[in-house]
């Protein structure tokens, strides 16, 4: 039975979804009020509708690197994520048709259609294993350990991932929809950011940079008289090789001005959006 109308507003979808999500993870977390990865994975095996929310919880824990999270913190982050994704998918009219629902990130598509009382077209069940993401994360974590992107500040390079793309093109709008909530959690750990400049939704300026050129510049623009600079250039050359061997459709998107959030992302061999989040300051 439908829980939301045929073309719900962004607010109606967000409020209904977030209420159901919080109920599901509250039950999964148990008495201590904290959800672990094991509990999130068990949620995916439930025989009822609650299992639809497992991928959202799993994606949050993967993105933040946390071993557990309080239900309240998770629910607040998830609600903000769902609202931003719904706003992008709905477009100017602020309403979510079935066609708009299919544009949501993969970890919200099935949920939207479930709330509409329908089966999502072309969606697949939550996959805990059988994904390229764990191996990719291991390789990129190794390639970026103690590596910094230098501009007017130093920024870490942190692994970030979304859901299955189902053949969709990688665009700034898709990056916002799938990775916006993770960005807002992760960017303060990547580089210093004024709190008012954290939300990706507020960074309206977007620049696409050729990925090969972006990485080559970091690999070759070194001081030949500085061993540390030479070593860093070599690390970026190695990072480029890992990225190009593991991801297709590699893109670099820079969101914002002055305090710039930089995504280096592509498509995994199993079809997910993944890559690195870093940042730059340019005045």
N, C-alpha and C positions, 0 to 999 in steps of 0.2 A: 504494500500500500504506500503511495507517495507520501513523503514527509514535507516536501516543498512544492510550491505551485509549478505550473508548466514553464514559466520564465521568471524565476525568482530574481529579486534584486540581489546585488552583491551582499548587502547586509543580511538579508534573510538566509541566503546560503551560508554565509560565514557564521552566523549565530547558531543555526541548526547544526552545522557540521562540528563546530567547536564544542558545543554541548555534548554531542554524541561521542566525540573524540575523548573529552575529559572523562566521561562516564566509563569508556572502555579502558583507558589507561589506569584509572583509579582502581578498577576491579583487578586489572593485571598486576598492579604494583603491590597490592596487599596491605597489611596493617602498617608497615613502616612509611607508606606514602612516597616511596621512591621506586622508580622503574629502572631495572637493570636491562642490559642487552639480552640476557637469557630470558627474562620475563617478556621482553618485547618480541623475541623470536617465538616464544610459546603462544603469544597472542595471535600470531600468524596461523597457528594450527587449530584455533578454535572453530567449532562447527557453526557458530552463529555469525551475525553481521559484524560483531566486534573485530573480527579478523581483518576487515578492510582498513582498519586504522593502524595496523602493525607496521606497514612500510613507512608511514610518517614518523613513527617513534624510532624505528631503526635508523632511518636517514638522519634524524636529529642526533642520535648518539654517535653515529659514524662521523658526522660533520664536526661535532664539537670535541670528539675524542674522549668524552666522559664515560666512566664506567657505570654511572647511574645518575639519575636526575630526579628532582622532586616533581611530583605531579603538577603542582602549581606553576613552576617555571616552564615545564614542558608545554602545558596547556596554553600559557600566555604566548610563548614563542610560536606554537602551532597556529593559534588563532591569527596572529599577525601575518604569518606566512600564507594562510588560506585567504585572508582578505586581500593581500597584495596580488596573489595569483588570480583571484577572481576578478579584481579590477582590470587587470591586463586582458584577461580572456573576454570579459564582457564588452569592453570597448566603450565608446562615448555614451551609449544609452543606459549603461549601468545595469543591464538585464542579462541573465544567462540563459540563452536558448540551448537546445541539445547540441547544436553545432558549436556554440561557445564552450559548452561543457567538455567537448572532445578536445578543446585547445588547452585545457588545464594541464599542469604537470602530471606526469603519469601516476604519481602517488595520490592525486586528487580526482582523477578521471573516474575511476571505479566508484569512489565514494559519492560523487555527484550523481551518477546514474542510479546508484542504489537509493539515494534520497529521493530521486524522481520515480522510483518504482520500476526502473528499467535495467537491462543488462548493458554494460558498456561495450561499444563496438570495438573489436580488435584488441582488447586488453588481455593481459596475462595475469595469472595469480602472483601474489607476492613471492619473490624469489630470495631466499636467504643465502643459498649456495648457488653454484653454477654461474657465477658472475665474474667478469674480468676485474671488477673493482678491487677486491682484496689484494690481488697480485700487483695491480697498478699502483695502489697506495703504497705497498711495500717498496716498490722500485722508485717511486717519486720521493718518498720520505728519505730514502738513502741518498738519492741524487741531490736533494736540497738541504741535507743536514748541514747546519752552520754556514749556509750560503745566503747571502744578502743581496737584494737588488738596491743599488745605490743611486740616489738622486739628490735632492736637497735634504733627504733623510735616508735612513737605512730601513729596509722592509724585509721581513721574512717571506718565504714562499711556502704556502700551506696547501696541502691537498684539499680539494673540494669536489663533491660529486652530487649529481642529481639522479633522476630516474631514467627509465627507458625512453628513447626518443621516438620509437615507432616510425623511423624514416623522416621525421621532421627536420627541417633545416635549422642549423644553429644560428640564431639571430640575437641581437641585444634584448629583444622582448622575451625570448625564450630563456636567456640567461637570467633576466630579472625575475621571471616567474618561477624558475626551478631553483635558483641559487640565492635569491634576494634575502630570504630569512637567515640562511646560513652565513651569508656575507655580514649581516648586521651583528651576528653573534661573534664571528671570527675576526673581523677587521681590527678591533682594538688590540688583539694579540699579534697581528701582522705588523702594525706600525702605530705610532701615536696619532690619534685622530680626536679632534675636538668632539665632544658628545653630540653637538648639534649637527655634525657632518657625518655621523655614522650611517643613517638610513640610506640604502641604495636608492630607494624611491625618490629621495630628494636630489639625486645626482642626475639631472635631466640631460646634460651634455654627454654624448657618447661618440667616441672615436674608434674606428677599426684600424688596426695596424697590421701589416703583413707579418705573420707569425715568424716566418723564416728570417726576415730582415730584423725583427725585434730581437730574436735570440742571437743571430749572428753579430749584431752590434755589441751585445754584452760579451760575446766570446772573443771578439777581435779588437775592440776599443780598449786596449790595455797600455800601461806604461812599460815599455821594454826594459826600463832600468829598475823596475820595482818587482821583486819576486812574488810579493803577495798579489799584486795586480795580475801578473802572468798566471798565477795559480788559479785566481778567480775566473779569468777568461777560459782556462781549460775546463773548469767545473761547468761553466755555462755551455761550452761546446758538448760536454758529456750529457748535460741535461737536455739539450736540443736533440741529441741522438736518442735518448730514452723517450722523449715526447713523440718524436716522429715515428719511432718504431712501435709505439703502443696506441697511438691515437690517429684517427683520420679526421679530415675536415678541420684541421687545427686552426683556431682563431685566437686573436688577441683583441680584447675590447677594453677600452679605458673609459671609465665612467667618472664624470665630474671635471672640475677645473681646480687648479692649485692642489687640493688634496684629492688625489686620483686613485680610485679603486681599479686595479688591473686584473683581468681574468685571462689566463692562458688555458683554453679549453678545447676539447675535441670529442670525438665519438669513440667509445671503447669497442673492442672486438665483439662484445655482446650487446652493443647498442645503447649504452648509457652515456649521459653527458658527464664529463669529468675533466679534471685538470688541476690548475693551481690558482690560488688567490694571492696576489701581492699588491704593492701599492707604490705610488710615487708622489712626491711633492714638487711642484713646479710653480714658481712665482715670477 
